[in-house]
Structures are given as structure tokens and as C-alpha cells.
Amino acid sequence: MIKEPPAPILLISGDVRLRESISVLVAWKYDIFLAHNNKCEDSLKNSSTRSGFWNRFHNGKSRGVAWGMWDDSRV
């Protein structure tokens, strides 16, 4: 069972072929920031599945968690 992260999350979708260039917008403790692809690339590689991924990252100032669902219909 997956535990809910202790912060607001944003549900996103993306083509699995674009997993290297996807960016995630996350609300984390009332701070909105953009997690650029170069910051979360390793997390996406290591934890992506057909059903979705948990993305944990650190952007230098804030930590965040995002949940995203891949859109497999175009693969």
C-alpha cells in the first residue's frame, strides 16, 4: 500500500517516450516551484513504471514529492 505524501500533490500525465524531458510542477508546503528534468531524471529512471511514478527531488532549497501517471495510449 502506498502512503500519501505529507504535502499537496499534482497529478500529471506524460508520454513514456518523453520521460527524460518531463518537468513537474509541485506544491510543497505552500511553495510552488518547477522541478526541471535535469533534477528529477534519475528519479524517473529508477522508479517509473507503466502505472506511474513517485518523484522525489531536491531543487537546492525545497524538497518535494509528485505523483504522475504515464499515458501509455500513444506508445
N, C-alpha and C positions, 0 to 999 in steps of 0.2 A: 504494500500500500504506500502510495506517495504522499508525503506530508505536504501541506500547504506552506509556501514560504511566508515568513512573517512581515510581508510588505505587499502593497498593491502590485499586481502583475498585469501585463498587457498580452492579450492573445494575438499572435501574428500568424501569417501564413507565408510560405515561400516555396519556390520550385527547388527540388532537391539538387538540381544541377547548379543552382546559384548559392549553395551553402557557403562557399568561400567568400562571397561578396555581400552577404546579407548584413544588415545593420538592425539593431534592436533598440527601440525607444522604451525606456523603463521608468516607472515612478518608484522611487526608493526613498522612504522616509520624507516624503513631500518634496524631494528634489527631483527634477526631470533632467535627464541627460541622455546623450546618444552614445551607445556602445558601438564604436566603429568596428568594421570587420577585422582589422588587424589586432584588436584587443580580444576578440572572442573566437577567433579562428580555431585555436587549439581546442577550446571547449566544445565547439560544434563538431569537430572531427572525432573527439573522444566519446561524446555522449549522444550523437544523433542516431535516431532510429527511424523506421518507417512511420511510427505513430507520433513522434515528436521529440523534443529535446529539452533538457534543463540547461540553461546557460548561466553559469556563474562567472562573474568577471570583476576586475578591479580596474578602474579608469584613472587611478592616480590619487583621487580624492574620495570617491564614493564606491561602495560595494553594491552590487545588485544581482537580482535573480530574475530570469524571464522564462516563461513557458511558451513554446511555439509549436505549431502543428505544420508539418510539411504537407504541401499539396502534391500528391502523387499522381493526379489525374493527367498531368502533361508529360509524364516520364515515358 
